[in-house]
Each structure stands twice: as C-alpha cells, then as structure tokens.
Amino acid sequence: MPSSISRKELIKKFRSLGFSGPFSGGRHQFMIKGQKKIRIPNPHRTSDIHISLIKEILRQAGISNEEWDNV
C-alpha cells in the first residue's frame, strides 16, 4: 500500500469494489454499497490523501488491506 493516494484514485478503487457514487452530502461526498456508506475526503489541491486516513476509511467500510491491494 502506498503512503498516499489521490482522491481520483481512491474513488476509482472504491468503484472497482462495487461502491457507487460519489454523491453530494452535507460537508463531504459519499459512496454507497448496499447498506454501507463511506465519506470521501474533500479534494486537496496540492496533496494526496495520507495512508492513515485511507486505512480508517477502509476499516469503516469493512475492506481488508489485501482486498484493497488486489483491486
């Protein structure tokens, strides 16, 4: 797993895992798959999303590191 990832790549990977979206929400956009709903970080102009935040999103979505790496 890389140390960071772009928002565009994050969305692409979640779509590969069967999530749809992103959809507009209150403060953040979100993606859904069945009953699971995950918030997507807002765009960062100069930096990618750090691995610690990606791991937290994966934990909340119930996605293992192995599953994420295989997408």
C-alpha positions in Angstrom: 0.0 0.0 0.0 1.5 3.4 -1.0 2.0 6.2 1.6 -0.7 8.3 -0.1 -3.2 8.2 -2.9 -5.1 10.8 -5.0 -8.8 11.4 -4.4 -9.4 10.3 -8.0 -7.6 7.0 -7.5 -9.5 6.5 -4.2 -12.8 6.9 -5.9 -11.7 4.6 -8.8 -10.7 1.8 -6.4 -14.0 2.0 -4.4 -15.9 1.8 -7.7 -13.9 -1.3 -8.5 -15.0 -2.8 -5.2 -18.7 -2.2 -6.1 -19.4 1.1 -4.5 -21.4 3.7 -6.4 -21.1 7.5 -6.3 -19.7 9.8 -5.1 -22.9 11.6 -4.2 -23.2 15.0 -2.6 -23.7 15.1 1.1 -23.5 17.7 3.8 -19.9 18.5 4.2 -18.4 15.5 2.3 -19.4 13.5 -0.7 -20.1 9.8 0.0 -20.2 6.4 -1.8 -22.6 3.5 -1.1 -22.7 -0.2 -1.5 -25.8 -1.9 -0.1 -26.1 -0.7 3.5 -22.5 0.6 3.7 -22.0 4.3 3.3 -18.5 5.9 3.3 -17.5 9.5 3.3 -15.0 10.6 0.7 -12.4 13.3 1.8 -12.8 16.7 0.1 -10.3 17.4 -2.7 -6.9 18.6 -1.6 -5.3 20.9 -4.1 -1.7 20.2 -3.5 -1.6 16.9 -1.7 -2.9 13.4 -1.8 -4.8 11.6 0.9 -2.5 10.2 3.6 -2.4 6.4 4.2 -3.7 6.8 7.8 -6.9 8.3 6.6 -7.2 5.7 3.9 -6.8 2.9 6.5 -9.6 4.5 8.6 -11.9 4.6 5.6 -11.2 1.0 4.8 -11.8 -0.1 8.4 -15.2 1.7 8.4 -16.1 0.1 5.1 -15.0 -3.4 6.2 -12.4 -3.8 3.5 -9.2 -5.6 4.2 -5.8 -4.4 3.2 -5.4 -7.5 1.0 -8.7 -6.8 -0.8 -7.7 -3.1 -1.3 -4.3 -4.1 -2.7 -5.8 -6.6 -5.2 -8.1 -4.0 -6.8 
